[in-house]
């Protein structure tokens, strides 16, 4: 059985991009693998979140993880800060991470440009903490999107460097998880790019039907096709991509035909898309409400995940300490 590790930042509500882009794959992979799914509250510190919202955000993400179908009896679902061994390994890996390679990472350069007043050491060593999250459980595979491929490659480099330096074959070099299913990139409602919190173009899983209708209604469109069977502009293709994941094949075929014969009415398309999103996410919203009403289930789920994650992490740290020469008197 393979060990798979993945996390999500604790920055509040999950959106359609999280669900269809990653979480549906997580639900599948927990059936055949030993999975560790964590909520990365330490990672969120690079942006200095308000202490008043840090825990509520963690609780919200945990609730929505479970509402989407992650099963605490099949996977270890835990909070990153509940496993302090991660930080010990982070420190150890930082001793073998070099300034030059850290400053060259795309994520560091992007974040440093966006928040020039807050280029902190945590931001610089973000890839090392991510590597610690993965290597603390000696993962075989990690589900990653395109924007995380560089971090996974750095994790492989850190693992290899550790093994070479201490002349051991201890850490595995994890690869990108694949079960033959293509990860879906869910577009935002602003006509370009992917759905994301920072872009403000999301439909959240917890959004009520009226909010979903309002958001979809405001989605960017153009003037409509004037030539039959023409290529769709990006903003329109984005709406069809959303429809691909929530609508029935006959619905998609109907609007494809409307597009091709230049008779499409965007108002009708948006109304149908909103209705299909509402129908697809209704079970998740109902489960969120149920979990909110029974917080004891959350406590039991995260306690179970914490215990399993700590057991795995303590074993790794005990063995890494021995390899590095740390001994008790």
SULQUIZI-V110235 format. One line per field, one symbol per residue. ss: DSSP state (a for helix, b for strand, c for the rest). psi: psi as a letter, one per 40 degrees, with the letter a starting at -180 (. if undefined). burial: 1 if it has 9 or more other C-alpha atoms within 8 Angstrom, else 0. A space follows every 10 residues. Layout:
ss->???
psi->???
burial->???
//
This chain:
ss->ccbbbbbbbc ccccbaaaaa aaaaaaaaac cccbbbbbbb ccaaaaaccc aaaaaaaaaa aaaaaaaacc ccccbbbbba aaccaaaaaa aaaaccccaa aaaccaaaaa aaaacaaacc aaaacaaaaa aaaaaccccc bbcccaaaaa aaaaaaaaaa aaaaaccccc ccccbbcccc ccccccbccc cccbcccccc cccbccccaa aaaaaaaccc cccccccccc cccaaaaaaa aaaaaaccaa aaaaaaaaaa cccccaaaaa aaaaaaaaaa aaaaaaaaaa aaacaaaaaa aaaaaaaaaa aaaaaaaaaa aaaaccccc
psi->hihhhiihig faiiiddddd ddddddddde deihhhhihg dddeeeegih ddeddddddd dddddddeeh heedihhihd eegddddddd ddddeeiidd ddeeiddddd ddddgdefgi ddddeddddd ddddddefid ihhiideedd dddddddddd dddddefigc higiihhhee hhhhhhiiee eiaihiddef fihidehidd dddddddeih aaeiiehifi ihiddddddd ddddeeiidd dddddddddd efeihddddd dddddddddd eddddddddd ddegeddddd dddddddddd dddddddddd dddeehii.
burial->0011110011 1111111111 1111111011 0011111111 1011100000 0001011101 1111111101 0101111111 0010111111 0011011000 0110100110 1100000010 0011111111 1111111111 1111000011 1101111111 1110000000 1111111000 0000011110 1101110000 1111110000 0110111011 1000000100 0000111111 1111011000 0100100111 1101000011 1011111100 1001101100 1000000100 1111110111 0111011000 110000000
//
